[in-house]
């Protein structure tokens, strides 16, 4: 049996691709994760049954238990994988070349864009978190703390070099991350704004929050270069 903890990070954010492929070409665990993400996002954890997930994955209810011992294990697999993916996105953005202002803009842009592009999984891993067992919550919380620490490091750098005005690094980190995470709650592919546009907007808002000047450059060339380097 596959434990949720054994499902690695990048898999959960792939449900859209999994849904577009045939059942024969997509591994069963990936199909189950995609099905669980869709069901949890649409109905919530408690209202979703194992039968709902199995039906979406094209399996019998018994087929779910071959890979996951419980519905909660599926939620943990999604949560752990989603947070590992998010951590990778933030870590990469925080290492962007330039000063702290450039890096904060890159973090806000990429983290917001990720929550829009993977809004189904992101909404589940963020808002169904309380339904994890205490041990699984601790596991996921450790990843959240790594994400927060990465952003705090960027803010502290900006505070130290004078490019940002931050009264409280911890509180400001929470405000910035909340702005990005909340995208998963309201985003829909049917809205007129693209994920990239939302990322740019939140990057600008994040810089305003710390009283930093936006990255400058002819015709936005610096912002365009940042986007390209992070994709």
HELIX and SHEET records of a PDB file:
HELIX    1   1 UNK A    4  UNK A    6  5                                   3    
HELIX    2   2 UNK A    9  UNK A   14  5                                   6    
HELIX    3   3 UNK A   15  UNK A   20  1                                   6    
HELIX    4   4 UNK A   28  UNK A   43  1                                  16    
HELIX    5   5 UNK A   50  UNK A   57  1                                   8    
HELIX    6   6 UNK A   61  UNK A   65  1                                   5    
HELIX    7   7 UNK A   71  UNK A   94  1                                  24    
HELIX    8   8 UNK A  100  UNK A  117  1                                  18    
HELIX    9   9 UNK A  119  UNK A  127  1                                   9    
HELIX   10  10 UNK A  129  UNK A  131  5                                   3    
HELIX   11  11 UNK A  134  UNK A  161  1                                  28    
HELIX   12  12 UNK A  169  UNK A  181  1                                  13    
HELIX   13  13 UNK A  183  UNK A  186  1                                   4    
HELIX   14  14 UNK A  195  UNK A  209  1                                  15    
HELIX   15  15 UNK A  218  UNK A  220  5                                   3    
HELIX   16  16 UNK A  221  UNK A  229  1                                   9    
END                                                                             
